[in-house]
């Protein structure tokens, strides 16, 4: 599986972005340590892990503590070692895709063509205070034709680190 992992951190001087190599890491604790090490003095650190143009995992640390995890599809944990490392310990599922299409905006024309096989897991509300509601996150993940990189770009643009993420991808 091809995997891209990018850490973004918000500190006193704004957002920074760095690519993170997950290849040699053995478990979620090592991932958290690596995320902390990228930018130690941030108030918010996010890790976006995109795999095979199919799966997205988002990890969040506030002030280096309190890990929160979201995965676009539980199948990521079943299909790869990195997916199992990131999502394997999640017990509580995210909102069901059916709930996504039933709730949220009243505008029927803006509803996604949801992937009926997708099974999002984890904390879909981890970006709420940054301006991405659980409904918006699930909508982005469920939109037909949206790749994980597109979802990451949309989230980063919305929270204020879009330029940093774009520069990282171009490097």
N, C-alpha and C positions, 0 to 999 in steps of 0.2 A: 504494500500500500504506500502510495506517495502521501507525505504529510508535510504541512507547513504550519509552524507554530510561531506566533508573534506575541510578544509581551508588550503591553502599553502601561505606562505608569503616569499618574498625575501627581506632581509635586509642586513646590513653591514657584517654580519657573514654567509651569504648564506641563504639557504632555510630552513624553518621550516614547519611542518605539524601538524594539530590538527583536531580532529573530532569536529563537531559542531552540536548541537541539535537544530533542527528547530521547534520541536514540539510545544513549547510555544510561538512562535513568531507570531504576528498578521498580519504584512504587510511587504512589501519590505524594508521600512525604518528601521524596527527592524532587518531585516536580514543584511542590510548594517552596522548598528551599531554593531551587533554581530561580523561581519567579521572584522571591524575596531578594536574591542576589543581583538581579538585573538592575533594579533601581531601589536601593534600600530605604530611602527617605521619602517614599510616596505615601499619600493618604489613601489612594486607590490604585491597585494593580489588577490588570486584566490579562488573561492569557486566552488567545483565540487559537484553536487547533482545528485545522481544516484537513480532511482526509479524503483522498480519491474523488474529489469533486462531488462528494455525496454526504459526508458527515461533518458536523460542526460541534465542537465542545467549547464552552466558555467557562473559565474559572475566574473567580474574583477573590481578592484579599483586600481587606480594609486595614490599613496601617500594619500590614504584615501578618495579620491574624484573621480568624473567622473565615475559613474557606467556604465558598459557595460555588456550586457546580451546576451547569446546565448542559444537556446534550440534545441535539436535534433528533436523535433516533437511538433507541437502546441497542439496535443492531450493531452499532459501532463497537460496543463492548464485546459482542460475540464474534466479530470479524477481524479484530486486530489486537495485538498485544498492547499498543498505545491506548486504544479505545477501552480495553479492559482495565488498564492502569488508571485512566481518568474517570471512567464511569462505573467501574465494577462494584464499587461500594455504595452506590446510590440505591436507596430503598424506596423513597417516595417518588412516584411518577409526577411529571409535570401535568398540566391540564391536558385532557384528551383532545385530539384534533377535532372530534365531534363538537366539543364545547367551544372550540375556537370559531367554528362556522356558525354556532348558535348564539354566541354572545358578542359583546363589544359594540362596534359601530352599528348604527341603524341603516346605513347606506348599503343596500343589498348589492349594488354594482361593484363595491370595493372588496367583496369577499374573495378569498383566494380559492383556487382550484386545489383543494387539500389533497395531499398524498394519503390515501386511506391506509397504507401500510406503515407510515411513519409512526413512531412511538416515542415522542419527546419525553425526556426524563430529567429529574432534578428540579432546581429552583428557577423557574421561569421568571421570577420577580427580581432576580439579582441585579438588574439594570434599572429598576423603577426610578430610583432617585437620580439617575443620570439622564432621564428623559425617554427611556425605552421601556414601555409598559410590558407586562407579561403577554398581553394580547398582541402587541406589536411584534415582539420577539417571535412568538409562535406563528404569527401571520407571515413574517419574513421567511421563516424556516419552511413554511408550507406552500409558499407561492410556487406555482409551476414554472420551471425554467430558472429559478434562483439557485445559483451555486453557492456553496459555503463562502467563497471569496466575495461574492456579491453581498451576502448577508453581513459579513465582517465589515466590508467597506461602508455599507449603509449605517451600521451601528456606529462605527468610528466617526463618520461624517456628522452624525447626529449628536454625539457626545463631545465633539471638539478635537478629535485627534485624527481626522481624516487625512490631512496633509502628511502627518508623520507616518501613518500607515502606508500611504501611497509612495512616499520616498523609500521606505523600507522594501517594498515590493520591487521597486525599480532598481535598487542597489545590486 
